[in-house]
């Protein structure tokens, strides 16, 4: 998928009727970004903040700051998204003190909302 296709898909609200659609789009975007960025720019003052700079296809535009402490890459997102859905299905009974579960919920939610 190219950037224009991603933008067109993101612009069409009918693609986002359920959580799974948001997860799938985010995965598509992360797979695109893995191979099509000009650079990742690291903030000098807070090095856990990065900016993605697109290549010529994206007119070298730069994203808003992204917190790399919360943001998943394409590979880790794929695995975490599966766990995320399982956790949400059993949200009433999960151990709310379990740091791993909290991290999956926070990081997956953050990753999805950054690119959708």
Secondary structure as the mmCIF struct_conf table of DSSP 4:
data_model
#
loop_
_struct_conf.conf_type_id
_struct_conf.id
_struct_conf.beg_label_comp_id
_struct_conf.beg_label_asym_id
_struct_conf.beg_label_seq_id
_struct_conf.end_label_comp_id
_struct_conf.end_label_asym_id
_struct_conf.end_label_seq_id
HELX_RH_AL_P HELX_RH_AL_P1 UNK A 3 UNK A 11
HELX_RH_3T_P HELX_RH_3T_P1 UNK A 13 UNK A 15
BEND BEND1 UNK A 17 UNK A 18
HELX_RH_AL_P HELX_RH_AL_P2 UNK A 19 UNK A 36
STRN STRN1 UNK A 37 UNK A 42
HELX_LH_PP_P HELX_LH_PP_P1 UNK A 43 UNK A 43
BEND BEND2 UNK A 44 UNK A 45
TURN_TY1_P TURN_TY1_P1 UNK A 47 UNK A 48
STRN STRN2 UNK A 49 UNK A 54
HELX_RH_3T_P HELX_RH_3T_P2 UNK A 56 UNK A 58
TURN_TY1_P TURN_TY1_P2 UNK A 59 UNK A 60
STRN STRN3 UNK A 62 UNK A 62
HELX_LH_PP_P HELX_LH_PP_P2 UNK A 63 UNK A 65
STRN STRN4 UNK A 66 UNK A 67
TURN_TY1_P TURN_TY1_P3 UNK A 68 UNK A 70
HELX_RH_AL_P HELX_RH_AL_P3 UNK A 74 UNK A 89
TURN_TY1_P TURN_TY1_P4 UNK A 90 UNK A 93
BEND BEND3 UNK A 94 UNK A 94
TURN_TY1_P TURN_TY1_P5 UNK A 96 UNK A 97
HELX_RH_AL_P HELX_RH_AL_P4 UNK A 99 UNK A 115
#
